[in-house]
Amino acid sequence: MSLLLDSPDSLTVTSSARGTIKEKPGFNPAEDVAALRKAIEGLGTNEKTLIDILTHRTNAQRQQICKAYQQATGRTLADDLKGDTRGDFEDILLALITPPAQFDCKEYKRATKGVGTKDCTLIEMFASRSNVQIKAMSDAYLAETGKPLLQDLKSEVSGDYGKTLLTLAEGKRDESTTVDAAKAKADAKVLYEAGEKRWGTDESKFIDILCHRSVPQLRQTLVEYKNLSGKTLQASIENEMSGKLEDILVAIVKCVKSVPAYLAECLNKSMKGVGTTESVLMRIIVSRSEIDLLDIRAEYKKLYGHSLYSAIESDVSGDFGRCLKMICGGDD
């Protein structure tokens, strides 16, 4: 628990130091465009070139490539990739050339359209994103649909689970780095009295504290809670709650402790059992590639005893697998 208080906080991280994809030195968009055109326009597509170029440039550099590609050909790179690639491989290449906020927006729309809302996607996205990322996704959603994301989300979710998700989607978590020890003690007591100590649970207290307090403040609260009740807050939530509300509150607690460890767990789940959930794999690997994928790799190895790279290798094949491994970077 004491280690927890000093570990980095991905919910407010803004640097790209822990990403696997770095800016390519001597970057020349015109050169990349020529190579991509050759790979796409020639007889049969040269997938290796597509992978090599798009996984070794930052998203900002890929945006420059897209612009130069359209100027050179009069077509968009996205349209040409759609015409030339298929399935998961097409999806991941398109994800790579989409700006991060638009990509999050696309994933959000995919989770809410059609029959049934994919709650596991919404939980993973809103629990692990910073205020800045949530605001950027909401702005992208408004620009694309003309409607506020919160307004549309309201019609998708309900109950205490819906209330939690909507609170996270406001992106108003406190971001101060100072910890108020007395407040952490007081919050721990409120949570204890709202859950373990009473008959029936007062969910609103959990929602308010877990969705609004800063990460350093909540980390201190987790410590105080354990001192007070003898068990972890996560264990209490699992004990007191059920269904989607339990899922989202546990996800928040895990992200407060460590977003990389939480996402490592999501990646493992996406590859476990029968069939792989490619969309989860792709979303996490692509969206964290310039944020904290190095930390996710380290947590993965710590949790499961083998590298993320080797897990992808044994689980996913073909060009899609090759692309994921390139973004993943190294075999730890």
SULFENHU-V640297 format. One line per field, one symbol per residue. psi: psi as a letter, one per 30 degrees, with the letter a starting at -180 (. if undefined). A space follows every 10 residues. Layout:
BEGIN
psi=???
END
This chain:
BEGIN
psi=eeeefflljf fgkflgfglf klkkkgkjee eeeeeeeeee fajkkjeeee eeeffgklee eeeeeeeeee eefglkeeee eeffllbeee eeeeeegkke eeeeeeeeee fflakkkiee eeeeefffkl eeeeeeeeee eeeefgkkee eeeeffllae eeeeeeeeff hgkkglfkkj eeeeeeeeee eeffcefljl kjeeeeeeef felleeeeee eeeeeeeeff lleeeeeeef llbfeeeeee eeeeeeejee eeeeeeeeef flaklkjeee eeeeeefgfg dgfeeeeeee eeefflleee eeeffkaaee eeeeeeeecl j.
END
